[in-house]
Amino acid sequence: MDIFLAVLPILWLIVALAILKMPAWKACLAAAIGTYILAVFYYGENAYIMYTGAMEGVALAVWPILLVITAAIFTYQLVVHTKAMDTIKIMLSSVTSDMRILALLLAWGFGNFMEGMAGFGTAVAIPAAMMVAVGFDPLKSILACLVANSVPTTFGSIAIPTTTLASLTGLQPAELGTFIAAQLFILNVVTPLFIVGIIAGGVKAIKGVFIQTIIAGFALAIPELLINMYAGGPELAVMGSSIVIMAVIIAIAKIMPVNDPEYKVDMGAKKVSAKEGLIAASPFILIFILLIGTSKLVPPVYNALMVFKTSVPIHAGVNAKPYTFVWIATPGIMIFISALIGGFIQKAGLSTQKYVLTNTFKTLKLTYVTIISVVVTAKLMTYSGMTGMIANALVGATGSLYPAFAPVIGALGAFLTGSGTNANVLFGPLQTAAAHQLTPGHDTLALWLAATNSGSAGVGKMFSPQSIAIAIGAVGPALNTFIEENKIDAQKADQLRHSIDASSIMVHVSKYFLLYLIVFGIFTYFGQVFFPQLENLLTLVKH
């Protein structure tokens, strides 16, 4: 009964969203309230301490998660308002008019770029919204971006999930990153095939672009592994690879042009000058410059900005640490600054930007409730011991087969929290502890299972209610704009809007979630036979 009730909030979210088709904000709010009741009245936790744990969840949700989501959507809506998105569409059409290659460029290339820079849902929010603006189906755009984001999550936000896990477990970041890249290699290669299939209608859509799609996969898999091995750490593993991906996709679109009328996207034949292109893309260029320039990759700037932070004691539990608000050196602030400056470059004055920002707040209000509720649920489950109870039960039940089930733990953490970093904080130490139980005195399995936790967190993030809420919050406004601009009839418009409810997305993405989780489990278990070769790989990394 203890374990069943610990799992109950998760079961509730799945049933409420996928079967009962409740609005996400209602289902998640009910989960948060129900988890608090369980924590206090069944597990016997102190009501006040659980309340403070919930308030810490609210703080985490607001700053930095909702900050970065609001900044990302504000950036996108401002670009739409200034008509710069029309210019970007024309620029994209100059690369290719084939929807499959465009989907790879946006969901895979630009999505990985946003994950490597900012994370926190931007890799789903901005590319999915851009795809809808170009004319892609809104549900397929969300699914493609959720699946695409399943593999780079561990190296998102300049590899914060991976470096956090390394510090928690005492592992070396470069070695951990190398193991993660090795585990993700196959999924990195095949994920673009799923993106093309989702966007263009199944396996038959891959015909004619198979080589281009596989090359796009290798453009992540190979640089990601090499950067971890030879660049001294994982910080640039996805950031650097995303540049390679976009360059490769653009190059092969020119070298191997595709002209299949069935998959053609008509975006006009107008040409864009270099100046017009730079002005239109200025917010995204500034995001890249500011996020890199204020990251740990530039220590003097990063250290100077990190002075501006405030630590506040919120959670009142035993050994609780103060929650730290980082006021400037956080992705959301950099994205906001980029949007504001980019808006001025595009001739949007303060009054215009205020109008767009106000509309952004209005369109995201239910998304705010959803995400706050999800994070509060995750905090309550952690502080009441419910999360640890689930994980320990799985370790105890599987024994030597545990490595096959280790991805379930990592995916569970990200499903609950919507964050690869939080999944690693929750379960990374448990994975290494399980490894030491199975093979005392042998560190390779600990490194292997820690890597599994971090890699599989991306799989859980694909299915997370928080990720789905972010996607809906971003695509909804973009879809409304597309409907208005293209004068879509009322019946068709209603169909499009109803296609992106949380229950529909969860049902459709579930098959990819389960497939990826099974593949990860098989690879984690049978991959142990390659430990001698992997240990040789670590020797190369060390030297």
Rosetta blueprint (number, residue, H / E / L):
1 M L
2 D H
3 I H
4 F H
5 L H
6 A H
7 V H
8 L H
9 P H
10 I H
11 L H
12 W H
13 L H
14 I H
15 V H
16 A H
17 L H
18 A H
19 I H
20 L L
21 K L
22 M L
23 P L
24 A H
25 W H
26 K H
27 A H
28 C H
29 L H
30 A H
31 A H
32 A H
33 I H
34 G H
35 T H
36 Y H
37 I H
38 L H
39 A H
40 V H
41 F H
42 Y H
43 Y L
44 G L
45 E L
46 N L
47 A H
48 Y H
49 I H
50 M H
51 Y H
52 T H
53 G H
54 A H
55 M H
56 E H
57 G H
58 V H
59 A H
60 L H
61 A H
62 V H
63 W H
64 P H
65 I H
66 L H
67 L H
68 V H
69 I H
70 T H
71 A H
72 A H
73 I H
74 F H
75 T H
76 Y H
77 Q H
78 L H
79 V H
80 V H
81 H H
82 T L
83 K L
84 A H
85 M H
86 D H
87 T H
88 I H
89 K H
90 I H
91 M H
92 L H
93 S H
94 S H
95 V H
96 T L
97 S L
98 D E
99 M H
100 R H
101 I H
102 L H
103 A H
104 L H
105 L H
106 L H
107 A H
108 W H
109 G H
110 F H
111 G H
112 N H
113 F H
114 M H
115 E H
116 G H
117 M H
118 A L
119 G L
120 F L
121 G L
122 T H
123 A H
124 V H
125 A H
126 I H
127 P H
128 A H
129 A H
130 M H
131 M H
132 V H
133 A H
134 V H
135 G L
136 F L
137 D L
138 P H
139 L H
140 K H
141 S H
142 I H
143 L H
144 A H
145 C H
146 L H
147 V H
148 A H
149 N L
150 S L
151 V L
152 P L
153 T H
154 T H
155 F H
156 G H
157 S H
158 I H
159 A H
160 I H
161 P H
162 T H
163 T H
164 T H
165 L H
166 A H
167 S H
168 L H
169 T H
170 G L
171 L L
172 Q L
173 P H
174 A H
175 E H
176 L H
177 G H
178 T H
179 F H
180 I H
181 A H
182 A H
183 Q H
184 L H
185 F H
186 I H
187 L H
188 N H
189 V H
190 V H
191 T H
192 P H
193 L H
194 F H
195 I H
196 V H
197 G H
198 I H
199 I H
200 A H
201 G L
202 G L
203 V H
204 K H
205 A H
206 I H
207 K L
208 G L
209 V L
210 F H
211 I H
212 Q H
213 T H
214 I H
215 I H
216 A H
217 G H
218 F H
219 A H
220 L H
221 A H
222 I H
223 P H
224 E H
225 L H
226 L H
227 I H
228 N H
229 M H
230 Y H
231 A L
232 G L
233 G L
234 P L
235 E L
236 L L
237 A H
238 V H
239 M H
240 G H
241 S H
242 S H
243 I H
244 V H
245 I H
246 M H
247 A H
248 V H
249 I H
250 I H
251 A H
252 I H
253 A H
254 K H
255 I H
256 M L
257 P L
258 V L
259 N L
260 D L
261 P H
262 E H
263 Y H
264 K E
265 V L
266 D L
267 M L
268 G L
269 A L
270 K L
271 K L
272 V L
273 S L
274 A H
275 K H
276 E H
277 G H
278 L H
279 I H
280 A H
281 A H
282 S H
283 P H
284 F H
285 I H
286 L H
287 I H
288 F H
289 I H
290 L H
291 L H
292 I H
293 G H
294 T L
295 S L
296 K L
297 L L
298 V L
299 P H
300 P H
301 V H
302 Y H
303 N H
304 A H
305 L H
306 M L
307 V L
308 F L
309 K E
310 T E
311 S E
312 V E
313 P L
314 I L
315 H L
316 A L
317 G L
318 V L
319 N L
320 A L
321 K L
322 P L
323 Y E
324 T E
325 F E
326 V E
327 W L
328 I L
329 A L
330 T L
331 P H
332 G H
333 I H
334 M H
335 I H
336 F H
337 I H
338 S H
339 A H
340 L H
341 I H
342 G H
343 G H
344 F H
345 I H
346 Q L
347 K L
348 A L
349 G L
350 L H
351 S H
352 T H
353 Q H
354 K H
355 Y H
356 V H
357 L H
358 T H
359 N H
360 T H
361 F H
362 K H
363 T H
364 L L
365 K H
366 L H
367 T H
368 Y H
369 V H
370 T H
371 I H
372 I H
373 S H
374 V H
375 V H
376 V H
377 T H
378 A H
379 K H
380 L H
381 M H
382 T H
383 Y H
384 S L
385 G L
386 M H
387 T H
388 G H
389 M H
390 I H
391 A H
392 N H
393 A H
394 L H
395 V H
396 G H
397 A H
398 T H
399 G H
400 S H
401 L H
402 Y H
403 P H
404 A H
405 F H
406 A H
407 P H
408 V H
409 I H
410 G H
411 A H
412 L H
413 G H
414 A H
415 F H
416 L H
417 T H
418 G L
419 S L
420 G H
421 T H
422 N H
423 A H
424 N H
425 V H
426 L H
427 F H
428 G H
429 P H
430 L H
431 Q H
432 T H
433 A H
434 A H
435 A H
436 H H
437 Q H
438 L H
439 T L
440 P L
441 G L
442 H L
443 D H
444 T H
445 L H
446 A H
447 L H
448 W H
449 L H
450 A H
451 A H
452 T H
453 N H
454 S H
455 G H
456 S H
457 A H
458 G H
459 V H
460 G H
461 K H
462 M H
463 F H
464 S L
465 P H
466 Q H
467 S H
468 I H
469 A H
470 I H
471 A H
472 I H
473 G H
474 A H
475 V H
476 G H
477 P H
478 A H
479 L H
480 N H
481 T H
482 F H
483 I H
484 E H
485 E H
486 N L
487 K L
488 I L
489 D L
490 A H
491 Q H
492 K H
493 A H
494 D H
495 Q H
496 L H
497 R H
498 H H
499 S L
500 I L
501 D L
502 A H
503 S H
504 S H
505 I H
506 M H
507 V H
508 H H
509 V H
510 S H
511 K H
512 Y H
513 F H
514 L H
515 L H
516 Y H
517 L H
518 I H
519 V H
520 F H
521 G H
522 I H
523 F H
524 T H
525 Y H
526 F H
527 G H
528 Q H
529 V H
530 F H
531 F H
532 P H
533 Q H
534 L H
535 E H
536 N H
537 L H
538 L H
539 T H
540 L H
541 V H
542 K H
543 H L
